[in-house]
Amino acid sequence: MSNLSIFDIIGPVMVGPSSSHTAGAVRIGNLTREIIGEEFNDVKVYLHGSFKETYQGHGTDKAIIGGLLGLKTDNPMIKEAFTLARARGLKYEFLPIDLDNAHPNTIKLVVSSINGKVINIIASSIGGGSVIINEIDGIKVGVTGELATLLTIHQDKPGIIAKISKILEDYKLNIAYMKVLREYKGSLATAVIEVDEEIKEDILDKIEEISEIEEIKLIGPIN
């Protein structure tokens, strides 16, 4: 049995009737906002499983949009999320979807930035307000947002992870979890690195100096 936190028992401080369908949806929106990292003006929300069946009654729709706007789980303005979105010029649409082998509380978001960038995210609300970002643009990442998470896309060459780890060690940052993925040998690889402490801007700058790194992003932690 996995360890339980107090949030698994009583749930987070929140607006709404359900920690999974409301608070979890807000947190998915919060994480998606961080992953995008720039202004966006259009989002399509594809709802799977129980989300598809109950999203209006449980306020999942308003919770997702509220989270995308930066509202936290305890913000009463979540109930006004649609009004806030329209005022900001954010277009949104809710659509049904069936995803293979997905958790019942799963969402696929297709978000378009004002600069024309489109990001596809698949995320699940797994109980007690906890969530997991399963995929970003088809890459399986497993980001929870509970710890500061460094996400890199880099050339698949020996020594890159060692270089990143050495910088984190130099700044006395403890790696809590690490996963490295690639589609095939020699392709671009993705590293997901969770650390216990805050990752400051100067640390990101150091890691960006590694010539083999194509893209770097800092995600979370989110409350």
PLY file of the C-alpha trace (Angstrom):
ply
format ascii 1.0
element vertex 223
property float x
property float y
property float z
element edge 222
property int vertex1
property int vertex2
end_header
0.00 0.00 0.00
1.30 3.46 -0.87
1.70 6.06 1.87
-1.31 8.25 2.51
-1.15 11.97 3.14
-3.69 14.00 5.07
-5.02 15.24 1.71
-5.93 11.67 0.76
-8.13 11.54 3.85
-9.79 14.95 4.12
-9.00 16.51 0.76
-7.64 20.01 0.05
-9.18 23.36 1.04
-11.40 24.00 -1.93
-14.46 25.48 -3.56
-16.78 22.84 -5.01
-18.31 19.49 -4.17
-15.53 17.06 -5.11
-11.81 16.87 -4.45
-11.34 14.77 -7.59
-13.77 16.47 -9.94
-13.36 20.05 -8.74
-10.11 20.62 -6.81
-8.21 18.17 -9.00
-9.49 19.89 -12.12
-8.32 23.28 -10.79
-4.84 21.85 -10.17
-4.71 20.38 -13.68
-5.53 23.85 -14.98
-2.82 25.38 -12.77
-0.19 22.93 -14.01
-1.23 23.35 -17.63
-0.84 27.12 -17.25
2.73 26.62 -15.98
3.61 24.16 -18.72
2.45 26.57 -21.44
4.47 29.40 -19.94
2.98 32.11 -22.18
-0.33 33.81 -22.89
-2.97 31.63 -24.54
-6.33 32.43 -26.09
-7.97 29.12 -26.98
-8.43 25.82 -25.16
-10.28 22.67 -26.10
-11.06 20.41 -23.15
-11.72 16.74 -23.97
-13.38 14.91 -21.08
-13.00 11.17 -20.53
-14.80 8.71 -18.26
-16.60 10.07 -15.22
-15.43 13.59 -16.06
-17.41 13.30 -19.28
-20.55 12.23 -17.41
-20.54 14.67 -14.46
-18.43 17.68 -15.45
-21.27 20.21 -15.30
-22.86 18.97 -12.08
-19.55 18.81 -10.23
-18.26 22.08 -11.63
-15.34 20.41 -13.39
-15.78 22.71 -16.38
-15.52 25.91 -14.32
-12.71 24.39 -12.25
-10.55 23.66 -15.31
-11.02 27.15 -16.73
-10.47 28.72 -13.31
-7.23 26.79 -12.91
-6.08 27.87 -16.37
-6.73 31.48 -15.32
-4.52 31.00 -12.26
-7.20 30.61 -9.59
-6.36 28.25 -6.73
-8.60 25.53 -5.29
-9.98 27.75 -2.48
-10.80 30.80 -4.61
-14.56 31.52 -4.64
-14.17 33.20 -8.05
-13.96 29.71 -9.58
-17.74 29.90 -9.82
-17.30 32.95 -12.10
-14.60 31.32 -14.24
-16.55 31.50 -17.50
-17.22 35.22 -17.02
-13.55 35.83 -16.21
-12.47 33.85 -19.28
-14.74 35.82 -21.61
-13.46 39.10 -20.15
-9.90 37.97 -20.87
-10.74 36.86 -24.40
-10.15 33.17 -23.73
-12.15 30.85 -25.98
-13.00 27.43 -24.57
-14.89 24.34 -25.64
-15.78 21.09 -23.85
-15.89 17.89 -25.87
-16.32 14.18 -25.05
-13.53 11.71 -25.70
-12.71 8.06 -25.01
-9.05 7.45 -24.17
-7.58 3.96 -24.11
-6.47 2.65 -20.70
-6.99 6.03 -19.05
-7.98 6.79 -15.46
-11.73 7.61 -15.22
-10.97 11.22 -14.27
-8.86 12.15 -17.27
-8.75 15.27 -19.42
-7.02 16.05 -22.67
-6.33 19.75 -23.19
-5.35 21.31 -26.50
-4.15 24.83 -25.74
-3.23 27.45 -28.34
-1.00 30.35 -27.36
-1.27 33.85 -28.77
1.99 33.15 -30.62
0.52 30.18 -32.47
2.07 27.47 -30.30
-0.20 24.47 -29.65
0.33 22.14 -26.68
-1.44 18.84 -26.07
-1.67 17.70 -22.45
-3.28 14.59 -20.98
-3.83 14.70 -17.22
-5.70 12.75 -14.55
-7.21 13.66 -11.19
-6.33 10.66 -9.04
-8.06 11.45 -5.74
-7.89 13.85 -2.81
-7.04 16.75 -5.10
-3.87 15.03 -6.33
-3.23 15.06 -10.08
-0.74 13.76 -12.61
0.24 15.17 -15.98
0.52 11.95 -17.97
1.65 13.33 -21.32
2.88 16.55 -22.87
2.75 16.49 -26.68
2.81 12.69 -26.65
5.75 12.42 -24.22
4.92 10.44 -21.08
6.13 12.64 -18.20
4.27 11.78 -14.97
4.48 15.30 -13.47
2.51 15.78 -10.22
3.27 19.41 -9.36
3.94 18.49 -5.74
7.65 19.31 -6.04
9.62 21.70 -8.21
10.04 19.84 -11.49
12.66 20.44 -14.13
11.68 19.29 -17.60
14.36 19.24 -20.29
14.41 18.24 -23.93
17.97 17.45 -24.93
20.13 15.60 -27.43
20.45 11.91 -26.64
24.18 11.88 -25.90
26.27 10.46 -23.05
26.89 12.75 -20.09
23.97 15.19 -20.37
22.18 13.94 -17.27
25.48 13.94 -15.38
25.99 17.61 -16.31
22.49 18.53 -15.08
22.93 16.52 -11.87
26.31 18.18 -11.19
24.77 21.66 -11.40
21.99 20.66 -9.02
24.60 19.16 -6.67
26.67 22.35 -6.80
23.62 24.28 -5.62
22.88 21.63 -2.97
19.55 20.63 -4.52
18.43 17.10 -3.71
16.92 15.06 -6.53
13.78 13.32 -5.26
12.83 11.64 -8.53
14.22 11.40 -12.04
13.01 9.82 -15.26
14.64 9.99 -18.69
12.75 9.05 -21.84
13.53 8.85 -25.53
11.70 7.60 -28.60
14.76 5.82 -30.01
18.55 5.90 -29.68
20.04 9.14 -30.92
16.74 11.03 -30.93
15.85 13.89 -28.61
15.42 12.75 -25.02
13.29 14.13 -22.19
14.31 14.33 -18.55
11.80 14.80 -15.72
13.63 15.77 -12.52
11.85 16.56 -9.25
13.83 18.29 -6.49
13.05 19.01 -2.86
14.05 22.68 -2.92
13.25 25.76 -4.98
15.01 25.98 -8.34
16.03 29.60 -8.80
16.54 31.48 -12.06
20.34 31.42 -11.89
20.26 27.63 -11.67
18.08 27.43 -14.77
20.51 29.76 -16.52
23.40 27.41 -15.70
21.53 24.39 -17.03
20.54 26.28 -20.18
24.24 26.80 -20.88
24.59 23.06 -21.57
24.86 23.12 -25.34
22.99 19.85 -25.91
19.81 21.09 -24.20
17.17 22.19 -26.71
14.47 23.32 -24.27
14.06 23.63 -20.53
11.00 24.31 -18.40
10.36 24.65 -14.66
7.00 23.39 -13.40
5.55 23.86 -9.92
5.30 23.26 -7.15
1.66 24.26 -7.01
-0.44 24.64 -3.87
0 1
1 2
2 3
3 4
4 5
5 6
6 7
7 8
8 9
9 10
10 11
11 12
12 13
13 14
14 15
15 16
16 17
17 18
18 19
19 20
20 21
21 22
22 23
23 24
24 25
25 26
26 27
27 28
28 29
29 30
30 31
31 32
32 33
33 34
34 35
35 36
36 37
37 38
38 39
39 40
40 41
41 42
42 43
43 44
44 45
45 46
46 47
47 48
48 49
49 50
50 51
51 52
52 53
53 54
54 55
55 56
56 57
57 58
58 59
59 60
60 61
61 62
62 63
63 64
64 65
65 66
66 67
67 68
68 69
69 70
70 71
71 72
72 73
73 74
74 75
75 76
76 77
77 78
78 79
79 80
80 81
81 82
82 83
83 84
84 85
85 86
86 87
87 88
88 89
89 90
90 91
91 92
92 93
93 94
94 95
95 96
96 97
97 98
98 99
99 100
100 101
101 102
102 103
103 104
104 105
105 106
106 107
107 108
108 109
109 110
110 111
111 112
112 113
113 114
114 115
115 116
116 117
117 118
118 119
119 120
120 121
121 122
122 123
123 124
124 125
125 126
126 127
127 128
128 129
129 130
130 131
131 132
132 133
133 134
134 135
135 136
136 137
137 138
138 139
139 140
140 141
141 142
142 143
143 144
144 145
145 146
146 147
147 148
148 149
149 150
150 151
151 152
152 153
153 154
154 155
155 156
156 157
157 158
158 159
159 160
160 161
161 162
162 163
163 164
164 165
165 166
166 167
167 168
168 169
169 170
170 171
171 172
172 173
173 174
174 175
175 176
176 177
177 178
178 179
179 180
180 181
181 182
182 183
183 184
184 185
185 186
186 187
187 188
188 189
189 190
190 191
191 192
192 193
193 194
194 195
195 196
196 197
197 198
198 199
199 200
200 201
201 202
202 203
203 204
204 205
205 206
206 207
207 208
208 209
209 210
210 211
211 212
212 213
213 214
214 215
215 216
216 217
217 218
218 219
219 220
220 221
221 222
